[in-house]
Amino acid sequence: MPRMVGRVKRIRIPDELQALQLAPRHLSLLAYLLFDGPLSVNDIADRLGVAPTTVSLMVGDLSRKGVLERQEDPADRRRKIVSIADAHRPSIDGWLGRGAHAWRKALAPLSPAERKLFIDTLTAYEDGLTEG
């Protein structure tokens, strides 16, 4: 696990994204939008395990930089849907897409039950890290 984390930390941010001063907290948000598609602020907050206000601040910051776009949800005009701006999608995909490919390749030979066990194990590990 430490070797994997070290390798992920060394993944270089593409030159075209360097000037945007992306912080580590932006990585997970961008990864969810890349892999899951457009999401509401509340959906992103649920996935990240943080308050919607925290996500709103990150989305606002990245929207001002042109990385993200916010649009009204056609089903509920009070709700905003967040997506990666088309101009930055290729760079973000090149940067984070390799991780998605690696996960798909690693999980492909597993049965659904084996995948569930693997994900449950990772979740238990994550929960153990947050215990006092």
C-alpha positions as CSV (number, residue, x, y, z in Angstrom):
1,M,0.0,0.0,0.0
2,P,2.7,2.6,0.8
3,R,4.4,1.8,-2.5
4,M,1.1,2.4,-4.4
5,V,0.4,5.7,-2.5
6,G,4.0,6.8,-3.3
7,R,3.6,6.0,-7.0
8,V,0.3,7.9,-7.2
9,K,1.8,11.0,-5.5
10,R,4.5,11.1,-8.1
11,I,2.0,11.3,-11.0
12,R,2.9,14.6,-12.5
13,I,0.2,17.2,-13.1
14,P,0.2,18.0,-16.9
15,D,1.9,21.3,-17.9
16,E,-1.4,22.8,-19.0
17,L,-2.9,22.3,-15.5
18,Q,0.2,23.4,-13.5
19,A,-0.8,27.1,-13.6
20,L,-4.2,26.3,-12.1
21,Q,-2.5,25.5,-8.7
22,L,-4.6,22.3,-8.1
23,A,-4.4,21.0,-4.6
24,P,-4.7,17.4,-3.6
25,R,-8.3,17.9,-2.5
26,H,-9.1,18.7,-6.1
27,L,-7.9,15.3,-7.3
28,S,-10.7,13.3,-5.9
29,L,-13.4,15.8,-7.0
30,L,-12.0,15.7,-10.6
31,A,-11.7,11.9,-10.5
32,Y,-15.3,11.5,-9.6
33,L,-16.4,13.9,-12.3
34,L,-14.2,12.2,-14.9
35,F,-15.3,8.7,-14.1
36,D,-18.9,9.2,-13.0
37,G,-19.8,12.1,-15.3
38,P,-21.6,15.3,-14.2
39,L,-22.8,15.3,-10.6
40,S,-24.6,17.6,-8.2
41,V,-22.8,19.3,-5.4
42,N,-24.6,17.0,-2.9
43,D,-23.6,13.9,-4.9
44,I,-20.0,15.0,-4.9
45,A,-20.1,15.8,-1.2
46,D,-21.6,12.3,-0.4
47,R,-18.8,10.6,-2.5
48,L,-16.0,12.7,-0.9
49,G,-17.5,12.4,2.6
50,V,-17.5,16.2,3.2
51,A,-20.0,18.9,3.7
52,P,-21.8,20.3,0.6
53,T,-20.4,23.8,1.6
54,T,-16.9,22.4,1.2
55,V,-17.7,21.1,-2.2
56,S,-19.3,24.4,-3.2
57,L,-16.2,26.3,-2.3
58,M,-14.0,23.9,-4.3
59,V,-16.4,24.0,-7.3
60,G,-16.5,27.8,-7.1
61,D,-12.7,27.9,-7.1
62,L,-12.3,25.5,-10.0
63,S,-15.2,27.2,-11.9
64,R,-13.4,30.6,-11.7
65,K,-10.3,28.9,-13.1
66,G,-12.4,27.5,-16.0
67,V,-11.8,23.9,-15.0
68,L,-15.4,23.1,-14.1
69,E,-18.8,24.3,-15.4
70,R,-22.0,24.6,-13.4
71,Q,-25.4,24.3,-15.1
72,E,-28.9,24.2,-13.9
73,D,-30.4,20.8,-13.5
74,P,-33.3,20.7,-16.0
75,A,-35.3,18.5,-13.5
76,D,-34.8,21.0,-10.6
77,R,-33.7,24.5,-11.5
78,R,-32.5,25.1,-7.9
79,R,-29.9,22.4,-8.3
80,K,-26.6,22.8,-10.1
81,I,-24.9,20.1,-12.0
82,V,-21.1,20.2,-12.1
83,S,-19.0,18.9,-15.0
84,I,-15.4,19.2,-16.3
85,A,-15.1,22.0,-18.9
86,D,-14.5,20.6,-22.4
87,A,-11.3,22.6,-22.7
88,H,-9.7,20.8,-19.8
89,R,-11.2,17.3,-20.2
90,P,-8.4,15.9,-22.4
91,S,-5.7,17.0,-19.9
92,I,-7.6,15.7,-16.9
93,D,-8.3,12.4,-18.6
94,G,-4.7,12.0,-19.6
95,W,-3.7,12.8,-16.0
96,L,-6.2,10.7,-14.1
97,G,-7.5,8.3,-16.7
98,R,-4.5,6.0,-16.3
99,G,-5.6,5.2,-12.7
100,A,-9.1,4.2,-13.9
101,H,-7.7,2.0,-16.6
102,A,-5.4,0.3,-14.0
103,W,-8.3,-0.3,-11.7
104,R,-10.5,-1.7,-14.5
105,K,-7.6,-4.0,-15.6
106,A,-7.0,-5.2,-12.0
107,L,-10.7,-5.9,-11.2
108,A,-11.7,-7.4,-14.6
109,P,-10.7,-11.0,-13.8
110,L,-12.5,-10.9,-10.4
111,S,-16.1,-12.2,-10.0
112,P,-18.7,-9.7,-8.6
113,A,-18.3,-11.4,-5.2
114,E,-14.5,-11.0,-5.3
115,R,-14.8,-7.4,-6.3
116,K,-17.2,-6.7,-3.5
117,L,-14.8,-8.4,-1.0
118,F,-11.9,-6.3,-2.4
119,I,-13.9,-3.0,-2.1
120,D,-15.1,-4.0,1.4
121,T,-11.5,-4.7,2.4
122,L,-10.3,-1.3,1.2
123,T,-13.2,0.4,2.9
124,A,-12.4,-1.4,6.2
125,Y,-8.8,-0.3,5.8
126,E,-9.9,3.4,5.2
127,D,-12.3,3.2,8.2
128,G,-9.4,1.9,10.3
129,L,-7.3,4.9,9.4
130,T,-9.9,7.3,10.8
131,E,-10.4,5.4,14.1
132,G,-8.8,7.1,17.1
